[in-house]
Amino acid sequence: MRVRGDVISLTHQKMFLDLNTQVSVADLNRGVIVVSGNDATVALAEHISGNVPNFVETMNKYVQQFGLKKIQISPRRMV
């Protein structure tokens, strides 16, 4: 998948992705897990749902389907 512009503006814990770089989903997953890469998290969210707000909405629908009443995903918790 190709890294888009929104991930470059992040300032905290990063995998240090470069704009328009081709990165595998497996590498992004490692970036999320190993270095808590906020840029990798946003890149995955954009790849899955087009943008972070759509991803958050999708994840919250899954939370409801699973009956998890005390969990709500928000963009602030993602980055």
N, C-alpha and C positions, 0 to 999 in steps of 0.2 A: 504494500500500500504506500501511497505517497503522502509525505508530511505536508500539511497545509499551514497557512499563516498564523492561525490562532494559537498554536503551541509555542511559537517563538517568543511571544510576549510574556510568558510565564517567568517568574523570577525565583521561585523557591524550588526546592529539591527537583533536580532535572536529570534527565538522561542525556541532555545536550544534543537534541535532534537538530539537524539543519533543514532549512526550508527546501521543499521539493526533493528531499532525499527519499529513495525507495528503502523501506524498512519492513522486515517480515513481522507478522503478528506475533510469532514466537519471541523475537527480540524485544518487541514492545512489552509483551507479558513479563519477560525477565526484567525489563526496566521498571515496571510497576512493582514487581515483587522484591527485587534485590535493592534498588536504590530509591524506592518510593517516588519514582519519576512522574511528577505531575504532567510534564509534557507528553509522556507516553500514555498516561491516562486520558488526556484530552484527545490525543491522536486516535486512540481506540474508540472513544465515544463518537468522534466525528466520522470515523470509518463505518461504525455500526448504524448510527442514526442521523448522520448529516451535520449535527451540531450538538453541543452539550445540553441545551434545554430539552431537545427532543430525546436525547439519551436518558436524561433524568426522568422524564415523563414515562418512557418505556420501562425503566427499572422500577419506578413506583407502581406501575400496573402489575409487574411480576410480584412485587412485595404483597400487594393486595390479594393476588391469586393464591399465594401461599399462606394467606391468613396471618401474616406477621403484623400485628397491630401496633407495635411500639417502634417500628423502623420506618423512616422516611429518608429517601435519598435526596440530597440537595447539591447544587453546584459547588457550594462552599466546602462540602465534605469531600468532594472529588479532588480538589486542587489545594 
